[in-house]
Structures are given as C-alpha cells and as structure tokens.
Amino acid sequence: MKAFIFDMDGLMFDTERVFIGAWDYAGEKMGFGKAGYMCLRTLGMNTPACEQAWRDEFGPDVDIRALWDYSREYLEDYYARNRVAVKPGLYELLAYLKESGYKLAVASSTKRAKVESHLASADVRHYFDAVIAGDMVEKSKPEPDIYLRAAATLGVDPADCTALEDSRNGLLSAHAAGMRAIMVPDLWQPDDTVKQFILGPFDDLLAVRDWLIAGQ
C-alpha cells in the first residue's frame, strides 16, 4: 500500500448526526415533518444525488432551494456554537500513517468549501496531500469517480490505495475503483454485499491504527 484515502462525514467527523438534525429542521419548516431519515438514504452521495433522492421522496416539485437554505440555517447556528466533533482515533491514525510515509487524501461527497472548513477546524488539513470533494467530480458515490480522481491526484495506482469509509455508497465506490476498503461504521452497519470485500468493520479509527501496526 502506498496511500490511504479518507471519507469525511461519519468517518473522520461526527457530522452525520448533525445533518440529521438539519434535515429534521428543514423538513418541519417545509411542511413534511422531520426528514432526518433522508440522511440514511443519501449517505455518501454528492449534492445532485441528494437532491434527486429528495425529489424521489417528496415529489419532483419539492423546493430544493428551501431545503438547502433551511439546512444551512441550522448548520450555521450549530457550528457557530460547536466545533466539528472528531471521531476517536483520528489524530493517532493520521499521525501514524504520515510518519510511516504514506500519501493521504480526502474523498468526500461534501462540497469542497465545507470539507476544507471542517479539516481546518479539526486541525488536520496539513496531513492530507490532496482533497477531492463532491463538487469536483461528475458522478457521485457509489460510482468510482471520486476515488479514481483521488488516486490520480496522489499519483498512485488505485490498487495501491486503501479507502476508509463508513457508508455503503462509499464502500461500493472504493471497491469499484479497485481499492482495498476498510469500514468503520457510523450510522449504517455492513450488509452482506459489502461484507464480501471490506476489511473490518472496526470499532473506531484507533483500532484501525492498531491493526495496521500489527502488520495486517
């Protein structure tokens, strides 16, 4: 292995639960009631794919602009009062991988501005050689585009990369790109499809570090 590529939401940061709150808030404001359950349906998807999921659920005329406006209102208020919550073991794993000479990248379906903001807030941006975000690729996870671009940006063959993910869409994306895939579950537990090819599931990122140190 020459490189490790990290998902962000639910893997590095405990942000998916915050987004459930944002979509509960948006759904109530839009008259649908709490809609945080849509977060589970869209794990790993980029913005256009999320918007299509909302149209599929609430009809083609759903007010997508209102969705994002209300979500942004909730999130801006939340992060004005709270720092991004870092998942256990993140700092230890990043430090170990960097010290071991691996190239590191982020492959997140979130828009780049928000990815960069969260990385800076958690003081981990300096660990990563590349950041590939959802608004930088045409096709969303589970398509392999984002992981293929991350590998290309690092100058590493996908077969020499390991992806770390928490969602089904993300794991399928990494697998389709020809990468080894490590799973650290957050809101979603592995199903029979991903169990066939994942490494793990691991309890947290510290367990991943310890597993790597043991020579796996």
NORZIJO-V212211 format. One line per field, one symbol per residue. ss: DSSP state (A for helix, B for strand, O for the rest). phi: phi as a letter, one per 30 degrees, with the letter a starting at -180 (. if undefined). A space follows every 50 residues. Layout:
BEGIN
ss = ???
phi = ???
END
This chain:
BEGIN
ss = OOBBBBOOBOOOBOOAAAAAAAAAAAAAAOOOOOOOOAAAAOOOOOAAAA AAAAAAAAOOOOOAAAAAAAAAAAAAAAAAAOOOOBOOOAAAAAAAAAAO OOBBBBBBOOOAAAAAAAAAAOOOAAAOOBBBBAAAOOOOOOOOAAAAAA AAAAOOOAAABBBBBOOAAAAAAAAAOOOBBBBOOOOOOOOAAAAOOBBB OOOOAAAAAAAAAOOO
phi = .cbbbcdcdiccbdcddddedddddddddcjciebddddddceiddeedd dddddddcjdceddddedddddedddddddcbdddddeiddddddddddd jddbbcbcdddeededddddddhbeddcdabccddcbdcdedddeddddd ddddibdedcccccbbcdeddddddddicdbccbdbdbcdcdddddbdcj dcdaddddedddddjd
END
